[in-house]
């Protein structure tokens, strides 16, 4: 092969490598429903929630400025399955009570658009290996829309065993 042909072949291979690399980092087109109209694009990691035929429902994973999407949203983590704008839990701490057991404290905010006489959450206690140790009910009485209330939940689990607390929405009356 002549030098000129070697250079052309090398450039062709380099171009193919660039095209393949670009194809793997293309933006995803987001549709409002399977086969529906485009509502935006996304470039970044996604989590697959469901698959129907040749369509996958995904959740985009990333961080955006709060002011762009939910300026009125409270601080903390929105509990999945909570109604409306959600029940939010924040400032969660695991403390040792006078018996040496773990006590879970924090704040809950009602951003659902409704007043509740009773809000029921579940605090799932997890150890350092990721195993569930126990689940403790957290009851919040009389929490109107927009209000935040502190809570403390006693456990019967030794303080040193609890590495993490995961909250779940149970019910609201």
C-alpha positions in Angstrom: 0.0 0.0 0.0 1.2 3.5 -0.7 1.5 6.1 2.0 -1.4 8.1 0.6 -3.7 5.0 0.7 -2.6 4.2 4.3 -3.4 7.8 5.4 -6.8 7.6 3.7 -7.6 4.3 5.4 -6.4 5.6 8.7 -8.6 8.7 8.4 -11.6 6.5 7.4 -11.1 4.3 10.5 -10.7 7.4 12.7 -13.9 8.9 11.3 -15.8 5.6 11.9 -14.5 5.5 15.5 -15.7 9.1 16.1 -19.1 8.4 14.5 -19.6 5.3 16.7 -18.5 7.1 19.8 -20.9 10.0 19.0 -23.8 7.5 18.4 -23.4 6.1 21.9 -23.7 9.6 23.5 -26.7 10.9 21.5 -29.4 12.8 23.3 -32.5 10.8 24.1 -35.7 12.2 22.7 -38.4 12.2 25.4 -42.0 11.6 24.2 -45.2 12.4 26.2 -46.3 8.8 25.6 -45.2 5.8 23.5 -45.3 7.0 19.9 -46.5 10.4 21.1 -45.2 13.9 20.5 -41.7 15.0 21.6 -41.5 17.0 24.8 -37.8 17.4 25.2 -34.4 15.7 25.1 -32.1 14.3 27.7 -28.4 13.5 27.7 -27.3 11.6 30.8 -28.1 8.5 32.9 -31.6 7.1 33.1 -33.4 4.5 35.2 -35.8 2.1 33.4 -39.1 2.0 35.3 -41.2 -0.1 32.8 -41.1 -1.6 29.4 -44.0 -2.0 27.0 -43.2 -3.6 23.6 -40.5 -1.5 22.1 -40.9 1.5 24.5 -39.2 2.0 27.8 -40.5 4.4 30.5 -37.5 6.1 32.1 -36.7 8.4 34.9 -33.9 10.9 34.2 -31.2 11.0 36.9 -29.5 14.3 37.6 -29.7 17.5 39.5 -31.3 20.8 38.3 -31.7 24.1 40.1 -34.8 23.9 42.3 -36.0 27.3 41.0 -36.4 25.9 37.5 -38.8 23.2 38.3 -40.3 23.5 41.8 -39.7 26.8 43.4 -42.3 26.1 46.1 -41.1 22.6 46.9 -39.9 22.2 50.5 -36.4 20.9 51.5 -35.9 17.2 51.9 -37.0 14.0 50.1 -40.4 13.6 48.6 -41.9 10.2 49.6 -42.9 8.1 46.7 -46.6 7.4 46.5 -47.6 10.4 48.5 -50.5 12.4 47.0 -50.3 15.8 45.1 -47.2 17.8 45.7 -46.1 15.2 48.2 -45.1 14.5 51.7 -41.5 15.6 52.3 -39.2 14.4 55.0 -36.1 16.4 56.0 -33.4 16.8 58.6 -33.5 13.2 59.6 -31.2 12.2 62.4 -30.6 8.9 64.2 -29.9 9.5 67.9 -29.3 7.4 71.0 -32.2 7.5 73.5 -31.7 7.0 77.3 -32.0 3.2 76.9 -29.3 3.0 74.2 -31.8 2.4 71.4 -32.0 4.3 68.2 -34.4 7.2 68.0 -35.3 8.7 64.6 -36.1 12.4 64.5 -36.8 14.8 61.7 -39.3 17.1 60.0 -42.2 16.3 57.8 -43.8 18.8 55.4 -47.3 18.5 53.9 -47.2 19.8 50.3 -50.2 17.7 49.1 -52.7 20.5 48.8 -54.9 18.9 51.5 -55.1 19.1 55.3 -54.8 15.8 57.2 -56.0 14.8 60.7 -53.5 11.9 60.7 -50.5 11.2 58.6 -48.9 7.7 58.7 -45.3 7.1 57.6 -43.1 4.1 58.1 -39.4 4.5 59.0 -37.5 1.5 57.7 -34.3 0.9 59.7 -31.4 -0.4 57.7 -28.0 -1.7 58.9 -24.6 -1.1 57.4 -24.9 -4.1 55.0 -28.1 -2.8 53.6 -30.4 -5.3 55.4 -33.7 -4.2 56.8 -33.6 -4.5 60.6 -37.1 -3.2 61.5 -39.9 -0.8 60.5 -41.3 1.8 62.9 -44.6 3.7 62.4 -44.4 7.5 62.5 -47.7 9.1 63.2 -48.2 12.9 62.7 -51.5 14.3 63.9 -53.2 17.5 62.6 -50.9 18.6 59.7 -52.5 21.2 57.4 -51.4 21.9 53.9 -48.1 23.7 53.8 -47.2 22.9 57.5 -44.0 21.3 58.7 -43.9 19.3 62.0 -41.1 17.7 63.9 -41.3 14.1 64.8 -39.5 11.6 67.0 -39.9 7.8 66.6 -38.7 5.4 69.3 -37.3 2.0 68.2 -36.3 -1.1 70.1 -33.1 -1.4 68.0 -29.7 -0.7 69.5 -28.3 2.6 68.3 -25.1 1.1 66.8 -27.0 -1.2 64.5 -28.9 1.5 62.5 -26.9 2.9 59.6 -29.8 4.4 57.5 -33.5 5.2 57.7 -35.7 5.0 54.6 -39.2 6.6 54.9 -42.3 5.2 53.1 -45.7 6.9 52.8 -48.4 4.7 54.4 -51.7 6.6 54.6 -53.3 10.0 55.3 -56.7 10.7 56.8 
